[in-house]
Amino acid sequence: MKANTMRDKNVADLQQELEGLLREQFNLRMQKGTGQLSRPDQVKKVRRNIARVKTIMSEKTRAGDAS
């Protein structure tokens, strides 16, 4: 997801997005551990999306924009 579209969301929506990404990261780690991971590039994409969401959430909290 693009950072510009994430900036339009409020903190609650970003928190839900983060929870979904963390769940997806966990599932990918389990697939990797059992040797069933079909697309290894997904791990990197999910990790970067998690960082992107966390960055935008911190920007919003620093700016005082809790909406």
DSSP file (Angstrom, degrees, kcal/mol; ACC not computed):
  #  RESIDUE AA STRUCTURE BP1 BP2  ACC     N-H-->O    O-->H-N    N-H-->O    O-->H-N    TCO  KAPPA ALPHA  PHI   PSI    X-CA   Y-CA   Z-CA
    1    1 A M              0   0    0      0, 0.0     2,-0.1     0, 0.0    51,-0.0   0.000 360.0 360.0 360.0 144.2    0.0    0.0    0.0
    2    2 A K     >  -     0   0    0      1,-0.1     4,-1.4    50,-0.0     3,-0.2  -0.439 360.0-128.7 -76.9 148.6    1.2    3.5   -0.8
    3    3 A A  H  > S+     0   0    0      1,-0.2     4,-2.0     2,-0.2     5,-0.1   0.843 106.4  60.1 -66.0 -34.3    2.1    5.9    2.0
    4    4 A N  H  > S+     0   0    0      1,-0.2     4,-0.6     2,-0.2    -1,-0.2   0.888 106.0  46.5 -63.8 -38.4   -0.1    8.6    0.6
    5    5 A T  H  4 S+     0   0    0      1,-0.2     4,-0.4    -3,-0.2     3,-0.4   0.823 111.1  53.2 -73.3 -29.4   -3.2    6.5    0.9
    6    6 A M  H >< S+     0   0    0     -4,-1.4     3,-1.2     1,-0.2    -2,-0.2   0.839 100.3  60.9 -71.5 -32.8   -2.2    5.5    4.4
    7    7 A R  H 3< S+     0   0    0     -4,-2.0    -1,-0.2     1,-0.3    -2,-0.2   0.753  97.4  60.1 -67.1 -22.2   -1.8    9.1    5.5
    8    8 A D  T 3< S+     0   0    0     -4,-0.6    -1,-0.3    -3,-0.4    -2,-0.2   0.679  92.6  85.1 -77.0 -17.3   -5.5    9.6    4.7
    9    9 A K  S <  S-     0   0    0     -3,-1.2     2,-0.1    -4,-0.4    58,-0.0  -0.426  80.4-118.1 -83.4 158.6   -6.5    7.0    7.3
   10   10 A N     >  -     0   0    0     57,-0.1     4,-2.1    -2,-0.1     5,-0.2  -0.391  33.5 -97.9 -89.2 175.4   -7.0    7.7   11.0
   11   11 A V  H  > S+     0   0    0     55,-0.3     4,-2.3     1,-0.2     5,-0.1   0.857 121.5  54.8 -64.5 -37.5   -5.0    6.1   13.7
   12   12 A A  H  > S+     0   0    0     54,-0.3     4,-1.9     2,-0.2    -1,-0.2   0.911 109.5  47.1 -63.9 -42.0   -7.6    3.4   14.5
   13   13 A D  H  > S+     0   0    0      1,-0.2     4,-2.3     2,-0.2    -1,-0.2   0.895 111.7  51.0 -65.8 -39.0   -7.6    2.3   10.9
   14   14 A L  H  X S+     0   0    0     -4,-2.1     4,-2.5     1,-0.2    -2,-0.2   0.870 107.1  54.1 -65.6 -35.6   -3.8    2.2   10.8
   15   15 A Q  H  X S+     0   0    0     -4,-2.3     4,-2.3     2,-0.2    -1,-0.2   0.907 109.3  47.9 -64.7 -41.2   -3.8    0.1   14.0
   16   16 A Q  H  X S+     0   0    0     -4,-1.9     4,-2.1     2,-0.2    -2,-0.2   0.903 111.3  50.7 -64.8 -41.2   -6.1   -2.4   12.3
   17   17 A E  H  X S+     0   0    0     -4,-2.3     4,-2.2     1,-0.2    -2,-0.2   0.905 109.9  50.7 -61.3 -42.3   -3.9   -2.5    9.2
   18   18 A L  H  X S+     0   0    0     -4,-2.5     4,-2.6     1,-0.2    -2,-0.2   0.908 108.4  51.4 -63.8 -43.1   -0.9   -3.0   11.4
   19   19 A E  H  X S+     0   0    0     -4,-2.3     4,-2.1     1,-0.2    -1,-0.2   0.907 110.6  49.1 -61.2 -41.6   -2.5   -6.0   13.2
   20   20 A G  H  X S+     0   0    0     -4,-2.1     4,-2.2     1,-0.2    -1,-0.2   0.903 111.8  48.6 -64.0 -41.2   -3.4   -7.6    9.9
   21   21 A L  H  X S+     0   0    0     -4,-2.2     4,-2.5     2,-0.2    -2,-0.2   0.885 110.4  50.7 -67.2 -38.5    0.2   -7.1    8.6
   22   22 A L  H  X S+     0   0    0     -4,-2.6     4,-2.2     2,-0.2    -1,-0.2   0.889 110.7  49.6 -66.2 -37.7    1.6   -8.6   11.8
   23   23 A R  H  X S+     0   0    0     -4,-2.1     4,-2.3    -5,-0.2    -2,-0.2   0.908 111.5  49.0 -65.2 -41.6   -0.7  -11.6   11.5
   24   24 A E  H  X S+     0   0    0     -4,-2.2     4,-2.3     2,-0.2    -2,-0.2   0.893 109.6  52.1 -65.1 -39.1    0.4  -12.0    7.8
   25   25 A Q  H  X S+     0   0    0     -4,-2.5     4,-2.3     2,-0.2    -2,-0.2   0.910 109.0  50.4 -62.7 -41.9    4.1  -11.8    8.8
   26   26 A F  H  X S+     0   0    0     -4,-2.2     4,-2.2     2,-0.2    -2,-0.2   0.931 110.3  49.3 -61.3 -45.7    3.5  -14.5   11.4
   27   27 A N  H  X S+     0   0    0     -4,-2.3     4,-2.3     1,-0.2    -2,-0.2   0.895 110.4  50.5 -62.0 -39.6    1.9  -16.8    8.9
   28   28 A L  H  X S+     0   0    0     -4,-2.3     4,-2.3     2,-0.2    -1,-0.2   0.886 109.1  51.6 -65.7 -38.1    4.7  -16.2    6.4
   29   29 A R  H  X S+     0   0    0     -4,-2.3     4,-2.2     2,-0.2    -2,-0.2   0.894 110.0  49.3 -64.4 -38.9    7.2  -17.1    9.1
   30   30 A M  H  X S+     0   0    0     -4,-2.2     4,-1.8     2,-0.2     6,-0.2   0.906 110.9  49.6 -66.6 -40.9    5.4  -20.3    9.9
   31   31 A Q  H  X>S+     0   0    0     -4,-2.3     5,-2.6     1,-0.2     6,-0.9   0.900 110.9  50.2 -63.8 -39.5    5.3  -21.2    6.2
   32   32 A K  H ><5S+     0   0    0     -4,-2.3     3,-0.6     4,-0.2    -2,-0.2   0.901 109.2  51.8 -64.6 -40.2    9.0  -20.5    5.9
   33   33 A G  H 3<5S+     0   0    0     -4,-2.2    -1,-0.2     1,-0.2    -2,-0.2   0.832 113.6  42.8 -66.4 -33.0    9.7  -22.7    8.9
   34   34 A T  H 3<5S-     0   0    0     -4,-1.8    -1,-0.2    -5,-0.1    -2,-0.2   0.460 114.5-114.2 -93.3  -0.9    7.7  -25.6    7.5
   35   35 A G  T <<5S+     0   0    0     -4,-0.6    -3,-0.2    -3,-0.6    -4,-0.1   0.703  86.3 113.3  80.0  19.2    9.1  -25.2    4.0
   36   36 A Q      < +     0   0    0     -5,-2.6     2,-0.6    -6,-0.2    -4,-0.2   0.307  33.0 125.5-105.3   7.7    5.8  -24.2    2.4
   37   37 A L        +     0   0    0     -6,-0.9    -9,-0.0     1,-0.2    -8,-0.0  -0.564  31.6 178.2 -73.8 115.4    6.6  -20.6    1.5
   38   38 A S  S    S+     0   0    0     -2,-0.6    -1,-0.2     1,-0.2    -6,-0.0   0.772  72.7  38.0 -90.3 -27.7    5.9  -20.2   -2.2
   39   39 A R    >   +     0   0    0      1,-0.1     3,-1.7     2,-0.0     4,-0.4  -0.801  60.3 179.7-127.8  90.8    6.8  -16.5   -2.5
   40   40 A P  T >> S+     0   0    0      0, 0.0     3,-1.0     0, 0.0     4,-0.7   0.732  77.8  69.9 -63.6 -22.0    9.8  -15.5   -0.4
   41   41 A D  H 3> S+     0   0    0      1,-0.2     4,-1.7     2,-0.2     3,-0.2   0.727  84.0  71.6 -68.9 -19.9    9.6  -11.9   -1.7
   42   42 A Q  H <> S+     0   0    0     -3,-1.7     4,-2.7     1,-0.2     5,-0.3   0.832  88.6  61.8 -64.0 -32.5    6.3  -11.5    0.3
   43   43 A V  H <> S+     0   0    0     -3,-1.0     4,-2.2    -4,-0.4    -1,-0.2   0.928 106.4  44.6 -60.5 -45.6    8.3  -11.5    3.6
   44   44 A K  H  X S+     0   0    0     -4,-0.7     4,-2.1     2,-0.2    -1,-0.2   0.895 113.2  50.6 -66.2 -41.2   10.2   -8.4    2.6
   45   45 A K  H  X S+     0   0    0     -4,-1.7     4,-2.1     2,-0.2    -2,-0.2   0.909 111.9  46.6 -64.7 -42.3    7.1   -6.6    1.3
   46   46 A V  H  X S+     0   0    0     -4,-2.7     4,-2.3     2,-0.2    -1,-0.2   0.911 111.0  52.6 -67.2 -41.6    5.2   -7.3    4.5
   47   47 A R  H  X S+     0   0    0     -4,-2.2     4,-1.9    -5,-0.3    -1,-0.2   0.902 111.4  46.3 -60.9 -41.3    8.1   -6.2    6.7
   48   48 A R  H  X S+     0   0    0     -4,-2.1     4,-2.3     2,-0.2    -1,-0.2   0.869 110.3  52.8 -70.8 -35.8    8.4   -2.9    4.8
   49   49 A N  H  X S+     0   0    0     -4,-2.1     4,-2.5     2,-0.2    -2,-0.2   0.885 107.6  52.4 -65.4 -37.4    4.6   -2.3    5.0
   50   50 A I  H  X S+     0   0    0     -4,-2.3     4,-2.5     2,-0.2    -2,-0.2   0.937 111.0  46.8 -62.0 -46.0    4.8   -2.8    8.7
   51   51 A A  H  X S+     0   0    0     -4,-1.9     4,-2.2     1,-0.2    -2,-0.2   0.887 111.0  52.7 -62.5 -39.1    7.5   -0.2    9.0
   52   52 A R  H  X S+     0   0    0     -4,-2.3     4,-2.1     2,-0.2    -2,-0.2   0.923 110.9  46.1 -63.0 -45.5    5.6    2.2    6.7
   53   53 A V  H  X S+     0   0    0     -4,-2.5     4,-2.5     1,-0.2    -2,-0.2   0.919 112.7  50.0 -65.2 -43.7    2.4    1.9    8.9
   54   54 A K  H  X S+     0   0    0     -4,-2.5     4,-2.2     1,-0.2    -1,-0.2   0.890 110.2  51.1 -62.6 -38.8    4.4    2.4   12.1
   55   55 A T  H  X S+     0   0    0     -4,-2.2     4,-2.1     2,-0.2    -1,-0.2   0.927 111.8  45.7 -63.9 -45.7    6.2    5.5   10.7
   56   56 A I  H  X S+     0   0    0     -4,-2.1     4,-2.2     1,-0.2    -2,-0.2   0.879 111.3  53.2 -67.4 -37.2    2.9    7.1    9.6
   57   57 A M  H  X S+     0   0    0     -4,-2.5     4,-2.2     1,-0.2    -1,-0.2   0.913 110.3  47.3 -63.6 -41.4    1.3    6.3   13.0
   58   58 A S  H  X S+     0   0    0     -4,-2.2     4,-2.3     2,-0.2    -2,-0.2   0.868 109.9  53.5 -68.9 -34.9    4.2    7.9   14.8
   59   59 A E  H  X S+     0   0    0     -4,-2.1     4,-1.9     1,-0.2    -1,-0.2   0.918 110.5  47.6 -62.2 -42.7    4.0   11.0   12.5
   60   60 A K  H  X>S+     0   0    0     -4,-2.2     5,-2.5     2,-0.2     4,-0.7   0.891 112.6  47.5 -67.8 -39.5    0.3   11.3   13.4
   61   61 A T  H  <5S+     0   0    0     -4,-2.2     3,-0.3     2,-0.2    -1,-0.2   0.877 111.6  50.7 -71.0 -35.7    0.9   11.0   17.1
   62   62 A R  H  <5S+     0   0    0     -4,-2.3    -1,-0.2     1,-0.2    -2,-0.2   0.874 111.8  47.9 -66.3 -36.1    3.7   13.5   17.1
   63   63 A A  H  <5S-     0   0    0     -4,-1.9    -1,-0.2    -5,-0.2    -2,-0.2   0.604 113.9-120.3 -79.2 -11.1    1.5   15.9   15.2
   64   64 A G  T  <5 +     0   0    0     -4,-0.7     2,-1.2    -3,-0.3    -3,-0.2   0.696  66.4 141.5  79.6  18.6   -1.3   15.4   17.6
   65   65 A D      < +     0   0    0     -5,-2.5    -1,-0.2    -6,-0.2   -54,-0.2  -0.710  11.6 159.3 -96.3  84.9   -3.6   14.1   14.9
   66   66 A A              0   0    0     -2,-1.2   -54,-0.3     1,-0.2   -55,-0.3   0.475 360.0 360.0 -85.4  -1.9   -5.4   11.3   16.7
   67   67 A S              0   0    0    -57,-0.1    -1,-0.2    -3,-0.1   -57,-0.1   0.475 360.0 360.0 -86.3 360.0   -8.4   11.3   14.2
